[in-house]
Amino acid sequence: GSAVVNSKAVAVLAKVAKVLNDHKELDVLVEGHTDTVPISTDCIQDNWDLSVKRATTVVRVLQETYGIDPKRMTAAGRGEYAPIVENNSAANRARNRRTRIVILPQLDQFFKLLEKK
């Protein structure tokens, strides 16, 4: 039930941030994911909330630590609904608890490429 970014993830985010800082035209979507184990705390109602919290934690690290413009980022929660493996073991549930960074296409540039064909 954690949304804490560990040191291994911070090292990966540093590399991602370097690319994003070098390519200001790129926007990103940060997706948070959970396993299927129900959660309910004072601050987190369910896995939807937890997945969004995971995404916003990563977005904040990118913004506050690495200076990525928040206008270039979107935080989204996928809850338990996009697993990469079945949630049938502790190891698999651990794999499903993650965040994913998606580089968003520049649709205007894409459509210009289509027009040239």
N, C-alpha and C positions, 0 to 999 in steps of 0.2 A: 503494500500500500504506500510506497514511497515515490516521491517526485524529486528526490535529491539527485543531482548530477554528480557521478563519482569521478575520481581523478582520471581514469582511463577515458571516460567520455569527454572530459575537459580537454584532453590532449587531441582528441579527434575534432572537437569543435574549434580548436585553434587552427587546425589545418583547413577546415571548412571556411572559417572566417578569413583566412589569408586569401583564398580563392575569391570569396565574395567581395573583399576589399579591393582586390585587383580587377574585378569585373563588376563595376557598379551597375551595369545594365541587367544583371541577374537578380531576380526575385526568388524567394524561397517560401515553401510551405513546410512547417514543422508539424508532423502528425504524432500524437501520443497514442499509445496502445496499452491494453491491459490483458490479463488472463481472464478466465471466467469465474474466479473466486469472488463472491460478492463482498463489497466493502461498504461500510457506513460509519462515519465518524462525525464529530462536531463540524468539521470543515468540508468533508467530502461525502456527498449523498450516495454516490454509486460509482460504478466503473466509468461512466461517461465523465463525471466530474474529475476523477483521477486521471483519465487520459488527457483531458484538457489541461489539467495542472502540470502534467509532464511536459506537454508542448510549450506552455507559457514559461516554464522554468528554463527550458533550452533557449527560447526566444530572448528571455531576459539576460542570459549569459552572453549570447551573441551581441546583444545591444550594449549591455553595461560593461562587459569585459573587453570586447573586441570592436566596439564602435560601429556595429552594423546599423544602418538607418532603419528604425522600426517601420517606416513606410514601405520597406522592401520585404517585410516578413508577414506571414499569416500563421497563427497558431490554431490548430484544429485537433479535436479529440475524436478518435475512432472507436473508443471503448473496447469491448471484447469482440467486436464484430468483423475484424479483419486479421484473424490469426495467421501466422506463417506456418504453424504446425498445430496438430490437435492438442487440446489441453488435457491430455490423459496421463500426464506424469509431472512430477515436480520440475524435472529438467525442461520439459516442453513448456510448462507454464512460465518458467523463467525466460525462455526465448521469446515468448509472446509479450512480455513486459518490456517495452522498448519505445524509443522515438525514432522517427524516420524523417530525413530531410529530403524534400523533393524540390529540384530546381524547376521553376515554373517557366514555361515557354513564353517568349515574347510574341504574342499572337499577331501583332501588327507586322512584325518582320516576317513571320511565317506566311501571312497572307500575301505580302509583297513577293515572296519567293514563288508562291503559287501563280500569281499573275504573270510572272516572267516565263512560265512553262508553256 
